[in-house]
Every structure is written in C-alpha cells, then in structure tokens.
Amino acid sequence: MDNKYNKNTTQDGELYAQYSSGVQAFMKAGHWVFLALVGLIFAMLVYFFTLGGYFAVSPQEAVIVLRFGKYEKTYTSDWHWFLPDPVTSKVVVPTSPQTLQVTFNAGIPLEQLPPPGPNGELPGMQPSRDRYLLTADANIIHASWSARFQVSDPARFYQTLRVPVDPAGPDEVIVENGQELGRRGPRVMLGRMLESAVIITTAAWTVDDILYSRQTEYRDAVERCYRKMVADLDIGIVIEEVRINGKVMTPAVTQGFFDALTAVRSEQGTMIEKAAEYRDSTLARAKEESARIVAAAENYRTMTVADVKAESLYFESFLKEYTANPRTALMSRYNAVLGEVLSNIDQKFVLGAANGGKVWLKLSPEIPKPQSADNGGNASAQSAAPEANQTQAGGK
C-alpha cells in the first residue's frame, strides 16, 4: 500500500516538474500581453482626449458638429476640438460654387442619323430616347442648360435635405433587387427643378423669340423661375447663374428651313442697316443745308437791317438840313447825285447850255481806264474827244 502511494506521488511530481516550466512561460507571456494591452488602452485614451477631437475647417467648406446625432453648431474656419465618435460626429458640407447641367437634346447626333427614306423623310424622335422642349407656338427645340449654385446656410441645407453621408460626394444610388434605379440627393433635386423651370418657361415663349429676337430675355426668364423655385423651398442654397450651353437648336428635319429663315433675317437686317445709314446721311445733309440757308438768311437780314438803319440815319440828317435851309440842302444833294452819276461815265456831253440854262460839270481830273495795246490809237483819240467836248461845252 505504501509502495503504491509513493509510486503515485513520484509520478505527480514528475508531471508537475514537466509542466511547471510551460505554465511559467505562459504566465510570463500573459503578463507582457496584459501590459501591452494596458499601454494600448492608455494610448487610445490619451489620443481620444487630445488629438482625436481636433479638426480644421478648410476655406471652401463648412463643418457641422453633431453631438449624439443632434445638431450643435456650424463652423466655417479655424481649428476646433470636440470629443470624437461616438460622442461627437462631424459632417463636412462644401460651400464652394458647384455646377449642374441638364440637357434637352436628341439622343442621336445629326451626323449619326440614318440615311433618309425613299421620300427623303428622316426618322422621327422617340420620347424614350430623345429629349426636347415645346414652345408656345408648338415648335420643338433642343437646348442644354447649366446652373451654378452655392450652399449659403450649411445647417439648413443639412437639416432640410436628405443629404448623403458625404455631402461633398455624389448623391446616393438607389438600388432595388440588384438593379440601379437612379440617384437621390440634393444635386438630383436641383437638377430636376432646373428642368422644370426650363420646361415651364419655354412653354410660354415662341420659337422666334427664343431663336432670334429675345434670346437674352428668354434666358433671364428661366433664371428668374429657377431662382424663385429654390428660394421658395428655403433649403439654404442660392442660385448664382443660369446659362445656355452653346445655342438653341431645332430638330434635324426642320433645321434647313430655320437656316434659310436665318439667312433671310440676316439679309433683312443688312438692308435695314443700309436704309438706316442712308436715312442718317440724308438727315445730316439736310440739316447741314438747312443750317447753311438759315445762316445765309440771317446774314442777309443783318445786312438789310444795317442798310435800312444807315439810310434812316442819312434821311434824318438830310431832313434836318432841309428843314434849316431847303435850297442849300437840295443843291448839295443834287451835286452829290450828279457826282455819283458822272463818276461812272467815260464820255460826258452837255446839252441845252445855249438856251441860257446853267450846267454844273465836275472838273476834277479823272483817271483814264486802261486800254488794250491793239486799240491804243483809237483809245487816245477817244480820250481826246471828250476833253474837247467838255471844253466846248464849258465855253458855251
């Protein structure tokens, strides 16, 4: 019995000696693992309460802070610190201008259309493939539009719209039964609103106004409609600009007729411009001629008034002399008139002096008029004759 007990004790001691070294090694390894876990947990706690809650706001974005999923505050600049997840979460909303585009174009470009049929007809448009706009006069047009918008109130934008987890990324893709149905988010909504504004406005305008005479007003009308739609929703977004990409087009079947109309309108505009230029030049010449005639008339009026005034002064002066001494005044006037008359006469003859009348002659020397060389002899003879006549008349 004692031998059997000693034998069992000896076997237990051997087993203990065999596994004690392994247990000690395991316990030592567990000790180091425990210390490493403690250090890791301590480091995570230090990071959690220090660097883990810091974030910086870029110039072109805003950060919305949520505490346990509830909105707390919006930050647009500088560095900030909050307790990290799951206590505090952040949502980054881009505030830089963003652009979206909608198209109402044919699904097949003009150069890819199939050849015309036997009668020259082209294939019609298909609503499932082609997109187009209807005008007020039931014409079809194609156009591409783009809009630039900006988030002005990030908190209202986040709280009123169903935004994706990352608002700076694309809108959420809707998948059903493994098939993608489309996207849902703020950009998709704004794009659909722009399409509605274009469709509503185009339906109130004629094709001539849109293509030719009132293109800028048409674009402004679409922009006003789109701005009003977005403003009525009050979702923290402002529309900066709406514009047409390229030019408004008509369907390929009717494009040739519109091109011909465009050419006619261009020629009409050229003729109208030429007519306007001719009108302006004619009016300018007429105004110039009118100004010249008015100036000449004014000059004539001034000269006539001056002559009348001079005659009036002379008459008043002569009247005073005549009133004082009529005979002397008449004799003076007679001599003046006779001098004016005789000064313009080359040959002078006096008649009726032999009957006892008195003749007054101007005896002052006169400057002979120049004569041509071939008539020199005749000129000297003629000049001598008047002197003889004058002398003879004086003797009589």
Secondary structure, DSSP 8 states (H G I E B T S, - for coil): -HHHHHHHHHHHHHHHHHHHHHHHHHHHHHHHHHHHHHHHHHHHHHHHHTGGGEEE--TTEEEEEEETTEEEEEE-SSEEE--TTTTEEEEEEE-S-EEEEEEE--SS-GGGS----TTS------TTT---EE-TTS-EEEEEEEEEEEES-HHHHHHHS---SSTTS--EEEEETTEEEEEESHHHHHHHHHHHHHHHHHTTS-HHIIIII-HHHHHHHHHHHHHHHHHHHTSSEEEEEEEEEEEEE--HHHHHHHHHHHHHHHHHHHHHHHHHHHHHHHHHHHHHHHHHHHHHHHHHHHHHHHHHHHHHHHHHHHHHHHHH-HHHHHHHHHHHHHHHHHTT-SS----SGGGT-------S--------GGGHHHHHHHHHHHHHHHHHHHH-
